[in-house]
Amino acid sequence: MFKELKYLIFGLVICLFFFFIGRYYFSDLNKKNSYRSLNNIDKKIYIYAEKLPVLEDDTKDIIEYVEQSNSKKKKKFNFWKLLETND
C-alpha cells in the first residue's frame, strides 16, 4: 500500500514539475524578457564594435617570389630501393 502511494506521489511531483516548467517557458512574460535580453546584447555588441580600433595593413609586399629553374636534375628516390640499399 505504501509502495503504491509512494509511486503515485513521485509521479504527481514529476508531472507537476513538467507542467510548471512548460507553463513558465511558454508564458508571455518569459518571451518578452528573452526578446529584451537579445536586443540588449545586440546593442552592446554594436557599441563595443564602434570602440574597436582599426589596425593598418602591414602585409604589402611581404611575399618574395623566387624563380625556380628546371635545369637542375633532381634525383628521384624509390622507396623500395632505399630500403634495399640500407641493409
C-alpha positions as CSV (number, residue, x, y, z in Angstrom):
1,M,0.0,0.0,0.0
2,F,2.8,2.4,0.9
3,K,4.8,1.5,-2.1
4,E,1.9,2.4,-4.5
5,L,1.3,5.6,-2.6
6,K,5.0,6.5,-2.9
7,Y,5.0,5.9,-6.6
8,L,1.8,7.9,-7.0
9,I,3.4,10.9,-5.2
10,F,6.6,10.6,-7.2
11,G,4.6,10.6,-10.4
12,L,2.5,13.5,-9.3
13,V,5.6,15.6,-8.4
14,I,7.2,14.8,-11.7
15,C,4.1,15.7,-13.7
16,L,3.6,19.0,-11.7
17,F,7.3,19.8,-12.3
18,F,7.0,19.5,-16.1
19,F,3.6,21.3,-16.1
20,F,5.0,24.4,-14.3
21,I,8.2,24.4,-16.3
22,G,6.2,24.4,-19.6
23,R,3.8,27.0,-18.3
24,Y,6.6,29.4,-17.4
25,Y,8.6,28.7,-20.6
26,F,5.6,29.4,-22.9
27,S,4.4,32.4,-20.9
28,D,4.3,35.9,-22.4
29,L,6.5,37.3,-19.6
30,N,9.3,34.9,-20.5
31,K,9.0,35.6,-24.2
32,K,9.1,39.4,-23.5
33,N,12.2,39.1,-21.2
34,S,14.1,36.9,-23.7
35,Y,13.4,39.3,-26.5
36,R,14.6,42.3,-24.5
37,S,17.8,40.5,-23.5
38,L,18.5,39.7,-27.1
39,N,18.0,43.3,-28.1
40,N,20.3,44.4,-25.2
41,I,23.0,42.0,-26.4
42,D,22.8,43.4,-29.9
43,K,23.1,47.0,-28.7
44,K,26.1,46.1,-26.5
45,I,27.8,44.4,-29.5
46,Y,27.2,47.4,-31.7
47,I,28.6,49.8,-29.0
48,Y,31.7,47.6,-28.5
49,A,32.3,47.4,-32.2
50,E,32.2,51.2,-32.6
51,K,35.0,51.5,-30.0
52,L,37.4,48.9,-31.6
53,P,40.5,50.5,-33.2
54,V,41.2,49.8,-36.9
55,L,44.7,48.5,-37.5
56,E,46.7,49.4,-40.5
57,D,47.5,46.8,-43.2
58,D,51.2,45.9,-42.9
59,T,51.3,42.9,-45.2
60,K,52.0,44.5,-48.5
61,D,55.0,43.0,-50.4
62,I,55.7,40.5,-47.7
63,I,55.9,37.6,-50.1
64,E,59.1,37.3,-52.1
65,Y,58.8,35.1,-55.2
66,V,61.8,33.0,-56.1
67,E,62.4,31.8,-59.6
68,Q,62.9,28.1,-59.8
69,S,64.8,26.7,-62.7
70,N,64.1,23.3,-64.1
71,S,67.7,22.9,-65.3
72,K,68.8,21.2,-62.2
73,K,68.5,17.4,-62.4
74,K,66.5,16.1,-59.5
75,K,67.3,12.7,-58.2
76,K,64.2,10.6,-57.9
77,F,64.1,8.2,-55.0
78,N,62.3,5.0,-55.0
79,F,61.2,3.9,-51.6
80,W,61.9,0.2,-52.0
81,K,65.3,0.8,-53.5
82,L,66.2,3.0,-50.5
83,L,65.3,0.1,-48.2
84,E,67.3,-2.4,-50.1
85,T,70.5,-0.3,-50.1
86,N,70.3,0.3,-46.3
87,D,70.6,-3.4,-45.5
